[in-house]
Amino acid sequence: MRPLGVAVVLLVAPAAAAQDVPLSQLLIDGEHWTKLDGPWNHLSRAEVAVATAGGTTEYSWKAGELFLHARQLPNGVRAPYAPLRVPSGGQPKVTELAADLDGRIYAATPVGVQVFDPTGRLCGVVAPPVYGAGVELVWFADDRLVVVVNGTRYARRVRTRGAN
């Protein structure tokens, strides 16, 4: 194989491996949400954004939009990327975004943590730790996905790590 071909394979391999991954491959059997000590305050924002590992792509959401959007950094055009699940009779809302090392995007929403592969397909929705409550924040702490629900932090181990 030529050096250029090897370079292309190495660059797209993480994104290709992250595609079509159901949540069952990210979540660990027997792991559940664990409540963490201390309250956590959250300020609502009209726009949220996150960059992938390596900082090549930025994903964002603005109030009222039905899609997450993506743009290549530094000067790409913002374009629809992933359609959001919206609660029955509700409005679309994303309060925070996180990215993992494999290019998947995690959106904190009223229905839970929506997980999208690098192509924008929904891998699934991780149910919030409190039934009927939306997820306010989401981020990674090593191999743990951390969320804030009703001002309380919860974490669970997953089979990936955060991009940042």
C-alpha positions as CSV (number, residue, x, y, z in Angstrom):
1,M,0.0,0.0,0.0
2,R,1.3,3.5,-0.8
3,P,2.1,5.9,2.0
4,L,-0.8,8.2,1.0
5,G,-3.2,5.2,1.2
6,V,-1.9,4.3,4.6
7,A,-2.3,7.8,5.9
8,V,-6.0,8.0,4.6
9,V,-6.8,4.6,6.3
10,L,-5.2,5.8,9.6
11,L,-7.2,9.1,9.5
12,V,-10.6,7.6,8.9
13,A,-10.2,4.4,11.0
14,P,-11.5,6.0,14.3
15,A,-14.5,7.5,12.6
16,A,-15.3,4.3,10.8
17,A,-15.1,2.3,14.0
18,A,-17.5,4.6,15.8
19,Q,-20.2,4.3,13.1
20,D,-23.2,2.0,13.6
21,V,-22.3,1.5,17.3
22,P,-25.4,0.7,19.3
23,L,-25.5,1.9,22.9
24,S,-25.0,-1.7,24.1
25,Q,-21.4,-1.4,22.9
26,L,-20.8,1.8,24.8
27,L,-22.6,1.0,28.0
28,I,-21.2,-1.6,30.4
29,D,-23.5,-4.4,31.7
30,G,-24.3,-3.9,35.4
31,E,-23.2,-0.3,35.4
32,H,-25.8,2.2,36.5
33,W,-25.9,5.9,37.4
34,T,-24.3,6.7,40.7
35,K,-25.1,9.9,42.5
36,L,-22.1,12.2,43.2
37,D,-21.8,14.4,46.2
38,G,-22.6,18.1,46.1
39,P,-25.1,20.2,44.1
40,W,-24.3,21.6,40.7
41,N,-25.7,24.8,39.3
42,H,-26.5,25.2,35.6
43,L,-27.0,28.3,33.6
44,S,-29.2,27.8,30.5
45,R,-27.7,29.0,27.3
46,A,-29.2,29.7,23.9
47,E,-26.3,28.1,22.1
48,V,-24.0,25.2,22.9
49,A,-20.9,23.8,21.1
50,V,-18.2,21.2,21.3
51,A,-15.1,20.4,19.1
52,T,-14.0,16.8,18.3
53,A,-10.7,15.4,19.4
54,G,-8.0,17.1,17.3
55,G,-10.3,20.1,16.9
56,T,-11.1,19.6,13.3
57,T,-14.9,19.8,13.6
58,E,-17.3,21.8,15.8
59,Y,-20.8,20.7,16.6
60,S,-23.4,23.1,17.8
61,W,-27.0,23.8,18.6
62,K,-29.0,27.0,18.8
63,A,-32.4,27.5,20.5
64,G,-35.3,26.2,18.5
65,E,-33.3,24.1,16.0
66,L,-34.4,20.5,15.2
67,F,-30.8,19.5,14.3
68,L,-27.3,19.6,15.7
69,H,-25.1,21.4,13.2
70,A,-21.5,20.7,12.2
71,R,-18.8,22.8,10.6
72,Q,-15.2,22.1,9.7
73,L,-12.7,24.3,11.6
74,P,-11.5,26.9,11.3
75,N,-13.7,28.4,8.6
76,G,-16.3,25.8,7.5
77,V,-20.0,26.5,6.8
78,R,-22.4,25.4,9.5
79,A,-24.7,22.7,8.2
80,P,-27.4,20.3,9.6
81,Y,-25.7,17.2,11.1
82,A,-28.0,15.1,13.3
83,P,-31.7,15.2,13.9
84,L,-32.7,15.5,17.5
85,R,-35.3,13.4,19.3
86,V,-37.9,15.7,20.8
87,P,-40.2,14.9,23.7
88,S,-43.8,14.3,22.8
89,G,-45.5,17.7,22.6
90,G,-42.2,19.4,23.6
91,Q,-39.7,21.7,22.0
92,P,-36.1,20.7,20.9
93,K,-33.6,21.7,23.5
94,V,-29.9,20.9,24.0
95,T,-28.3,22.2,27.1
96,E,-24.8,20.8,26.6
97,L,-22.7,18.8,24.2
98,A,-19.7,16.5,24.7
99,A,-17.5,14.4,22.4
100,D,-15.7,11.2,22.8
101,L,-12.3,10.0,21.4
102,D,-14.1,8.2,18.6
103,G,-15.9,11.2,17.3
104,R,-19.3,10.5,18.8
105,I,-21.4,13.4,20.0
106,Y,-23.4,13.4,23.3
107,A,-26.3,15.8,23.6
108,A,-27.9,16.7,27.0
109,T,-31.6,16.9,26.2
110,P,-35.0,16.6,27.9
111,V,-35.3,12.9,26.8
112,G,-31.8,11.9,28.1
113,V,-28.3,11.8,26.6
114,Q,-28.7,11.5,22.8
115,V,-25.6,9.8,21.3
116,F,-24.7,10.4,17.6
117,D,-22.0,8.6,15.6
118,P,-19.5,10.6,13.4
119,T,-21.9,10.5,10.4
120,G,-24.8,12.0,12.5
121,R,-26.8,8.8,13.0
122,L,-28.4,8.3,16.3
123,C,-26.7,5.5,18.3
124,G,-29.4,5.7,20.9
125,V,-30.6,7.7,23.9
126,V,-29.1,7.0,27.4
127,A,-32.0,7.3,29.9
128,P,-31.5,9.9,32.6
129,P,-30.9,8.7,36.1
130,V,-34.1,10.2,37.3
131,Y,-37.2,9.1,35.5
132,G,-39.0,11.9,33.6
133,A,-36.3,14.4,34.3
134,G,-34.2,16.0,31.5
135,V,-30.4,16.0,31.4
136,E,-29.0,19.5,32.0
137,L,-25.3,18.9,31.5
138,V,-23.1,16.1,30.1
139,W,-19.3,15.7,30.1
140,F,-16.6,13.0,30.5
141,A,-14.4,12.3,33.5
142,D,-12.0,9.7,32.3
143,D,-14.1,6.6,31.5
144,R,-17.2,8.0,33.1
145,L,-20.1,9.8,31.5
146,V,-21.2,12.5,34.0
147,V,-24.6,14.2,33.8
148,V,-26.5,16.8,35.9
149,V,-30.2,16.2,36.5
150,N,-32.3,18.5,38.7
151,G,-29.0,20.1,40.0
152,T,-27.5,16.8,41.1
153,R,-24.5,15.1,39.4
154,Y,-24.6,11.4,38.4
155,A,-21.9,9.3,36.7
156,R,-21.6,5.9,35.0
157,R,-18.7,4.1,33.5
158,V,-18.7,3.6,29.7
159,R,-16.4,2.0,27.1
160,T,-15.0,5.3,25.8
161,R,-13.3,8.5,27.0
162,G,-14.0,12.1,26.4
163,A,-12.3,14.0,23.6
164,N,-11.3,16.9,25.8
